[in-house]
Structures are given as C-alpha cells and as structure tokens.
Amino acid sequence: MTAVQVPTVPGGAPAATPRVTRARTGIVAALVLVVLAAAPLMLAPFATTTLTRVIVFALFAVSLDLLVGVTGLPSLGHAGYLGAGAYAAGWVSINVTAEAPVPLLVGAAGGAVAAALTGWVTVRSAGVFFLMLTLAIGETIQQLADSWESVTGGANGLSGIPAVRLGGTPLTNAGFLYWYVLAAAVLGFVLVAVLARSPFGAALRGIRDNEPRMRALGYPTAFYKYAVFVVAGGVAGMAGSLLAAQQRLVTPADLGFTTASFALLAVIIGGAGSLWGACLGAALVIIIRDALGPSLDGHGTLVLGIVFVLVVYLLPRGAAGLRIYRRRGR
C-alpha cells in the first residue's frame, strides 16, 4: 500500500488540512459572535455605545478592504459613499419611515448609486491616478453635502433623525440598538466574505496581482472593477445607515478625508485583504480615537500615527500577518 503523505510545517508538526482550518475558523467566528452578542449584558451604556461605533466602523473598513485588499484599488474617497448612505437613511427616516429595514436598504442603495455614478470614471484609472480621483470625488461629495442645505442641513448637518423602529418599537435603549447594528453588520460582513471567496472574488485578486494578464485571458477587467466598486459603495452605504441610526445626526465631517483616511489606516493595520483584520484595525482606531482620546489630552490621532508607523515597520502585512508567520513557524 502507498503511504499517505501528511503535510508538515517546520519542526515536524503535522499541518492542519483546509477542512480542519475552516472548522477552526468557524468555531472562532461563532465564539466571537457569541461574545459580541452578550456584550450589552455585561457593559455599561457608554461602553455599549462605543462598541456600537466600533461595529459600524468595522463594516465600513470591510467595505474598503474589498477595494484595497481584494482588488488592489486604494481609495481616499470611500467615506463619500458612507455619507451618501447615512444621509439617504436619515432623510427617509425623517420624511418617510424609520421602520427597519427600510433605512438600512435605502442607505445601501444610496451608497451603491453614488458609487455607480462616480465609479465608471474612476475605475478606468490606476495607481496614484485612481487614488487622487477618489480623493477628488470624496471631497466633491462632502462639498455637495455642505452646500445642499434643503436636503442635508448644510454645515449644521441632518439632525432630528428618529430612532430606528423594529416592529413599531423605537430602539432607544443602547443595548437594543447595539443588537440591531450587530445583526446588520454581520449581514454585510457575510455578504463581503462570500463575494471575496467566490469565483468573482478570485478574478478580483487576479486583477490585483496582474491586471494585464487577466485582460489577456479575456476577463473584462474594467467591468469587474466597476462592479466591485458599486458593491463596496453599497456596503459602505449600509454602514452609513447604521451610523445615522447610532448618532441620529449626520454632518459633512462624517464623509470627509479624515474619515476615509482612518478607514484606510484600519485596513492597513489589520492587514489588507483580511476581512477580520480590517475589523480588528477598525476597533483599534475607534478605541484609541474615541475611548482613549479624551484621556490622552486629545492626542489620540498622534497615538494612531505612532501605531501606524510601528505596524509598517514591524508588521508589513498588518495584524493578519501574525497568522501567516505562526503557520510558517516563525
């Protein structure tokens, strides 16, 4: 009989098979989800609100990672689609209905439409030209929000957004709102994860690694990039609708360069291409900026800059790189 070859890692230990790895990943994901679901039962309202902001920003970072890590399209204007979704969800909550899931769907549609209107020009560029185009588009959307006072409230923002309703009951309790945000964010994360692991996602990674070769193989790379740009905008719009539900206020600052750069920072810290890494990076950004920032005498941004420099030099693959190093026995 032929001996069965068991994969090993340096040191002689048997390597985990893909099936075992998937099982481990599923178990860890389930445990994390259980802990997150139980968090409001153990945390004070302020801590629960902070964790809600972490989840909202994590979904936004995941939508950006779909462009940056999976497709290789670094964007500095992605916050524009977050803002488009937030304003759309806030407007429909004020003027039509705040009953879930209407604001969530309207926010996703708002982000997707904004991305569809701007992406057809953007995806025809590459490299630094793509980066600067996205920055210009993001600034344009912010200026539009600042000047369209009849719809957005101008510099004062869109205020008076009612609490999202579920079955006719307003979710004013911090814990109930948290569970709503968590459920919607998990839905968005699963959507992105399934897309990233599909044949479509494999084609996107091929475009990231070698777009000329993908074109030579017959792939319509411009269409693929446009499609993922719209999907990423829609997921960012979902995050925007959750932001409006959590803050009950949307301002032009929510869709400016600072928000976009923080999201890109979260993706890099977590490891571009790793969805869970983007969530980890988003948690670090929000905790340092919002939770620890006041105790640091307003120098939270400075601390984030130091963390970014350390990650670039010590963990060039971000937090997700730690898993790769562990697998290789380093």
Secondary structure, DSSP 4 states (H G I P E B T S, - for coil): -PPPPPPB-TTSPBPPPHHHHHHHHHHHHHHHHHHHHHHHHHS-HHHHHHHHHHHHHHHHHHHHHIIIIII----S-THHHHHHHHHHHHHHHHHT--BTTHHHHHHHHHHHHHHHHHHHHHTT--HHHHHHHHHHHHHHHHHHHHH-HHHH-GGG-B--PPPPEETTEE--SHHHHHHHHHHHHHHHHHHHHHHHTSHHHHHHHHHHHHHHHHHHTT--HHHHHHHHHHHHHHHHHHHHHHHHHHHS-B-GGGGSHHHHHHHHHHHHHH-TT-HHHHHHHHHHHHIIIIISTGGGTT-HHHHHHHHHHHHHHH-TT-THHHHHHHHTT-
